[in-house]
Amino acid sequence: MVDQPGSALVILLPAVERIVGAWRARLDPSAAAGVPAHVTIRFPWVPRAGVDDSVLHDLAGIVAAVPRFEVVFPRVGWFDRDVLWLEPDPQEPFISLAAEVARRWPDHPPYAGRFESFVPHVTVAVGSSDKLDRVADILVRALPIRDVVTQLWWITRSGTEPWMVRTAFDLA
């Protein structure tokens, strides 16, 4: 989600950002591009030029069917020892929301089809495993982190400009 222009659906997590924001600012390129701590529901999503009132109405309906929920981040996870992330509990609301978006917009597979499955997570840091091991050691002492999910955000980016919030959709 870093250097590509486009459109994404994300769930922002302010309580998580307060704990991991400083690490993300240094070690996660998406933070430098203007995206706070989040779980990505869909990237890429419908390009900005293709988002009209009908698309927004459909998305609002999908999001409004999901109740607000509390989430806890009790542990860290790894992708290939070069991406440190937080695992949410429960995962099901994120998975269900991503699946509904996928059913409605199947022409926009997550991460352009690069990964076989959707793994809900908050990326904390990307880089060498030695540096990330030190971050993980400190981070586990701050866990668990609790947050409340109340909105899904549509964000867009052009060129190297920062990501911008276009619309926030309230969960039920």
C-alpha positions as a Markdown table, in Angstrom:
| # | Residue | x | y | z |
|---|---|---|---|---|
| 1 | Met | 0.0 | 0.0 | 0.0 |
| 2 | Val | 3.0 | 2.2 | 0.1 |
| 3 | Asp | 4.2 | 3.6 | -3.3 |
| 4 | Gln | 1.2 | 2.8 | -5.4 |
| 5 | Pro | -1.5 | 5.2 | -6.3 |
| 6 | Gly | -4.9 | 3.9 | -5.7 |
| 7 | Ser | -7.9 | 3.4 | -3.4 |
| 8 | Ala | -8.2 | 1.3 | -0.2 |
| 9 | Leu | -10.6 | 0.4 | 2.5 |
| 10 | Val | -9.1 | 0.4 | 6.0 |
| 11 | Ile | -10.2 | 0.3 | 9.6 |
| 12 | Leu | -8.2 | 2.9 | 11.6 |
| 13 | Leu | -7.3 | 2.0 | 15.2 |
| 14 | Pro | -6.5 | 5.1 | 17.3 |
| 15 | Ala | -5.6 | 3.2 | 20.5 |
| 16 | Val | -3.2 | 1.0 | 18.6 |
| 17 | Glu | -1.7 | 4.1 | 16.9 |
| 18 | Arg | -1.0 | 5.6 | 20.3 |
| 19 | Ile | 1.2 | 2.6 | 21.2 |
| 20 | Val | 2.8 | 1.7 | 17.9 |
| 21 | Gly | 2.8 | 5.1 | 16.1 |
| 22 | Ala | 6.4 | 6.0 | 16.9 |
| 23 | Trp | 7.7 | 2.6 | 15.6 |
| 24 | Arg | 5.4 | 2.8 | 12.5 |
| 25 | Ala | 6.7 | 6.3 | 11.7 |
| 26 | Arg | 10.2 | 5.0 | 11.5 |
| 27 | Leu | 9.7 | 1.5 | 10.3 |
| 28 | Asp | 6.4 | 1.2 | 8.2 |
| 29 | Pro | 6.4 | 3.0 | 4.9 |
| 30 | Ser | 2.5 | 3.3 | 4.9 |
| 31 | Ala | 2.8 | 5.5 | 8.0 |
| 32 | Ala | 5.2 | 7.8 | 6.2 |
| 33 | Ala | 2.5 | 7.9 | 3.4 |
| 34 | Gly | -0.1 | 9.2 | 5.8 |
| 35 | Val | -1.9 | 6.0 | 7.0 |
| 36 | Pro | -2.2 | 5.6 | 10.8 |
| 37 | Ala | -2.4 | 2.1 | 12.4 |
| 38 | His | -5.0 | 0.1 | 10.6 |
| 39 | Val | -6.3 | -3.2 | 9.4 |
| 40 | Thr | -6.6 | -3.2 | 5.6 |
| 41 | Ile | -9.9 | -4.6 | 4.4 |
| 42 | Arg | -9.2 | -4.1 | 0.7 |
| 43 | Phe | -6.3 | -2.8 | -1.3 |
| 44 | Pro | -6.6 | -2.1 | -4.1 |
| 45 | Trp | -10.2 | -1.2 | -4.2 |
| 46 | Val | -12.3 | 0.5 | -6.9 |
| 47 | Pro | -10.2 | 3.3 | -8.4 |
| 48 | Arg | -11.3 | 6.8 | -7.3 |
| 49 | Ala | -12.6 | 7.7 | -10.8 |
| 50 | Gly | -14.8 | 4.6 | -10.7 |
| 51 | Val | -16.4 | 5.4 | -7.3 |
| 52 | Asp | -19.8 | 7.0 | -7.8 |
| 53 | Asp | -22.9 | 7.4 | -5.6 |
| 54 | Ser | -24.0 | 3.8 | -6.4 |
| 55 | Val | -20.6 | 2.3 | -5.3 |
| 56 | Leu | -20.6 | 4.4 | -2.1 |
| 57 | His | -24.2 | 3.4 | -1.4 |
| 58 | Asp | -23.4 | -0.3 | -1.8 |
| 59 | Leu | -20.4 | 0.1 | 0.5 |
| 60 | Ala | -22.3 | 2.0 | 3.1 |
| 61 | Gly | -24.9 | -0.8 | 3.1 |
| 62 | Ile | -22.2 | -3.5 | 3.6 |
| 63 | Val | -20.6 | -1.6 | 6.5 |
| 64 | Ala | -23.9 | -0.7 | 8.2 |
| 65 | Ala | -24.7 | -4.4 | 8.5 |
| 66 | Val | -21.6 | -4.9 | 10.7 |
| 67 | Pro | -22.0 | -4.1 | 14.4 |
| 68 | Arg | -19.4 | -2.0 | 16.1 |
| 69 | Phe | -17.0 | -4.3 | 18.1 |
| 70 | Glu | -14.2 | -4.3 | 20.6 |
| 71 | Val | -10.9 | -5.8 | 19.5 |
| 72 | Val | -7.9 | -6.8 | 21.4 |
| 73 | Phe | -4.4 | -7.2 | 20.0 |
| 74 | Pro | -2.8 | -9.8 | 22.4 |
| 75 | Arg | 0.2 | -10.9 | 20.4 |
| 76 | Val | 2.6 | -10.1 | 17.6 |
| 77 | Gly | 2.9 | -12.0 | 14.4 |
| 78 | Trp | 5.5 | -12.2 | 11.5 |
| 79 | Phe | 5.4 | -12.3 | 7.8 |
| 80 | Asp | 8.7 | -13.9 | 6.6 |
| 81 | Arg | 10.6 | -12.4 | 9.6 |
| 82 | Asp | 10.7 | -9.0 | 7.9 |
| 83 | Val | 7.2 | -7.7 | 8.7 |
| 84 | Leu | 6.2 | -7.4 | 12.4 |
| 85 | Trp | 2.5 | -7.1 | 13.0 |
| 86 | Leu | -0.3 | -7.3 | 15.6 |
| 87 | Glu | -2.9 | -10.0 | 15.5 |
| 88 | Pro | -6.5 | -8.9 | 16.3 |
| 89 | Asp | -8.9 | -10.9 | 18.4 |
| 90 | Pro | -11.6 | -11.4 | 17.3 |
| 91 | Gln | -10.6 | -11.8 | 13.6 |
| 92 | Glu | -14.0 | -12.8 | 12.3 |
| 93 | Pro | -15.5 | -9.3 | 11.9 |
| 94 | Phe | -12.5 | -8.2 | 9.8 |
| 95 | Ile | -12.7 | -11.4 | 7.7 |
| 96 | Ser | -16.5 | -11.1 | 7.2 |
| 97 | Leu | -16.2 | -7.5 | 6.2 |
| 98 | Ala | -13.4 | -8.3 | 3.7 |
| 99 | Ala | -15.4 | -11.2 | 2.3 |
| 100 | Glu | -18.5 | -9.0 | 1.8 |
| 101 | Val | -16.4 | -6.4 | 0.0 |
| 102 | Ala | -14.8 | -9.2 | -2.1 |
| 103 | Arg | -18.2 | -10.6 | -3.1 |
| 104 | Arg | -19.4 | -7.1 | -4.2 |
| 105 | Trp | -16.2 | -6.1 | -6.0 |
| 106 | Pro | -14.6 | -9.3 | -7.2 |
| 107 | Asp | -12.5 | -7.5 | -9.9 |
| 108 | His | -10.3 | -6.0 | -7.2 |
| 109 | Pro | -8.6 | -8.9 | -5.4 |
| 110 | Pro | -6.7 | -8.0 | -2.2 |
| 111 | Tyr | -3.1 | -7.0 | -2.9 |
| 112 | Ala | -3.8 | -7.6 | -6.6 |
| 113 | Gly | -3.8 | -11.4 | -5.9 |
| 114 | Arg | -0.3 | -11.6 | -4.4 |
| 115 | Phe | -1.4 | -13.5 | -1.3 |
| 116 | Glu | -3.6 | -16.6 | -1.1 |
| 117 | Ser | -5.6 | -15.5 | 1.9 |
| 118 | Phe | -6.7 | -12.5 | 3.9 |
| 119 | Val | -4.9 | -12.2 | 7.2 |
| 120 | Pro | -6.3 | -9.4 | 9.4 |
| 121 | His | -3.4 | -7.5 | 11.0 |
| 122 | Val | -1.8 | -4.2 | 11.9 |
| 123 | Thr | 1.6 | -3.8 | 10.4 |
| 124 | Val | 4.0 | -2.3 | 13.0 |
| 125 | Ala | 7.4 | -2.5 | 11.2 |
| 126 | Val | 9.0 | -3.6 | 8.0 |
| 127 | Gly | 12.8 | -4.3 | 7.8 |
| 128 | Ser | 15.6 | -6.4 | 9.0 |
| 129 | Ser | 14.7 | -9.1 | 11.5 |
| 130 | Asp | 17.3 | -7.9 | 14.0 |
| 131 | Lys | 15.8 | -4.5 | 14.3 |
| 132 | Leu | 12.3 | -6.0 | 14.3 |
| 133 | Asp | 13.2 | -8.5 | 17.1 |
| 134 | Arg | 14.1 | -5.5 | 19.3 |
| 135 | Val | 10.8 | -3.8 | 18.6 |
| 136 | Ala | 8.9 | -7.0 | 19.2 |
| 137 | Asp | 10.6 | -7.6 | 22.5 |
| 138 | Ile | 9.5 | -4.1 | 23.7 |
| 139 | Leu | 6.1 | -4.3 | 22.1 |
| 140 | Val | 5.0 | -7.5 | 23.8 |
| 141 | Arg | 5.3 | -5.8 | 27.1 |
| 142 | Ala | 2.7 | -3.2 | 26.0 |
| 143 | Leu | 0.2 | -5.9 | 25.0 |
| 144 | Pro | -2.7 | -6.4 | 25.0 |
| 145 | Ile | -3.9 | -3.3 | 23.3 |
| 146 | Arg | -7.6 | -2.7 | 23.2 |
| 147 | Asp | -9.5 | -0.7 | 20.7 |
| 148 | Val | -13.1 | -0.2 | 19.4 |
| 149 | Val | -13.9 | -0.6 | 15.7 |
| 150 | Thr | -16.6 | 2.0 | 14.7 |
| 151 | Gln | -15.8 | 3.0 | 11.1 |
| 152 | Leu | -14.4 | 1.8 | 7.8 |
| 153 | Trp | -12.5 | 4.5 | 5.8 |
| 154 | Trp | -12.1 | 4.9 | 2.1 |
| 155 | Ile | -8.7 | 6.4 | 1.4 |
| 156 | Thr | -7.1 | 7.3 | -1.9 |
| 157 | Arg | -3.7 | 8.3 | -3.2 |
| 158 | Ser | -2.3 | 9.9 | -6.3 |
| 159 | Gly | 1.3 | 9.5 | -7.2 |
| 160 | Thr | 3.6 | 10.1 | -4.2 |
| 161 | Glu | 1.1 | 12.3 | -2.4 |
| 162 | Pro | 0.0 | 11.1 | 1.1 |
| 163 | Trp | -3.1 | 9.0 | 1.4 |
| 164 | Met | -6.3 | 11.0 | 1.9 |
| 165 | Val | -9.5 | 10.1 | 3.6 |
| 166 | Arg | -12.4 | 10.4 | 1.2 |
| 167 | Thr | -15.3 | 9.0 | 3.3 |
| 168 | Ala | -15.8 | 7.3 | 6.6 |
| 169 | Phe | -18.6 | 4.8 | 7.0 |
| 170 | Asp | -20.1 | 4.0 | 10.4 |
| 171 | Leu | -20.6 | 0.5 | 11.5 |
| 172 | Ala | -24.0 | -0.4 | 13.0 |
